Amino acid sequence: MNRPIAISLLLVAYSVACSDSSSTEPPPVVATTDSLVINASQSAAFVRLGRPAQVVAIANASSSADWDMSFFATTVTLNGGAAGPGTVVGYCICARASATDDAIRLLTPASTLPDFEAVSSSSVPADSSFKRDALVPAISGWVTGSGASATIVPNRSFILREGTTTAILAKIQISGLQQASASNAGQITFDFAIQPSTGASFGAAQTRTVDVRNGPVYFDLTSGSVSSAANWDLRFDGYEIRLNSGASGSGTLGAIPETSRPFSAIDATYAATAPAQAYRRDAFAGVFASTPWYRYNITGTDNQIWPTYNVYLVKRGSNVFKVQLIGYYGPSGEPRMITIRYAQLR
């Protein structure tokens, strides 16, 4: 006689259970640590973050949203801002920003794993703290201020390298500014010297002045004269000096800053000690440029890339990943074989 009542109670219970399940929040993301090796030796390698992350083939990075990060040599780019059509932004949890070089030398992937795993979803800051990518010229940091207060940064030269296998080296320093304004550096005077052939001594230092008040000026180092957009090495525009390479051009020029010795003391023998992988090309970069993931030549003689093991947060839409670059060399010492450690937080 009580069976209909029992069935009714079961139906009510089933209804309540279904109602509860439909309003339940999705389960939280479990941050599982994994790693990926990326060959960034010959050209940009593109990575799509996920579970798991994977290297993807991209035909046109400037129009594709199918990649999140790209790697080439030491440059790390995010698909957002000026670098691509994506929405990817970055933030650095820079626990080792002030660490000494001696402290960096002692770090290993194993010793820094606990720090990586300690970063959780509660470590994610407000959206306004994340940074989009912008153009980062390889020749930078040569001027401070603007307009009447613009001044040259002293003792800052750049060693240039052109070519992928057979290389020609050069050196350059900015030595003077005149009539700088808020929008451009006015008349820029610079000193430079180049090798007449691979392995030769630098030729005599030359001095030139270019006027950027009316727009960009292209310069060819070989001829030592102002050139055109069809044949150039350096492009002076506003307060930027671009190289014909990477994000700025189809050439092969790379640059490294030199602050340990004056321009006059940089000879071709000294310039040749820097390995090819140390040279940077113009690139799109954001947080990975403003807070670099590595230090270079920290012993003064090693010419090596040393990861700082800082943890970065990479955000794509509502998804957030933590990423740590833990290696630059392959098992046999091959450079530009980058290993990343990653996990999804949201």
Secondary structure, 3 states (H helix, E strand, C coil): CCHHHHHHHHHHHHHHHHHHHHCCCCCCCCCCCEEEEEECCCCCEEEECCCCCEEECCCCCCCCCCCCEEEECCEEEECCCCCCCCCCEEEEECCCCCCCHHHHHCCCHHHHHHHHHHCCHHHCCCHHHCECCEEECCECCCEECCHHHCEECCCCEEEEEECCCCCEEEEEEEEEEECCCCCCCEEEEEEEEECCCCCCCCCCCEEEEEECCCCCEEEECCCCEECECCECCEEEECCEEEECECCCCCCECEEEEECCCCHHHCCHHHHCCCCHHHCECCEEECHHHHCCCEEECCCCCCCCEEECCCEEEEEECCEEEEEEEEEEECCCCCEEEEEEEEEECC
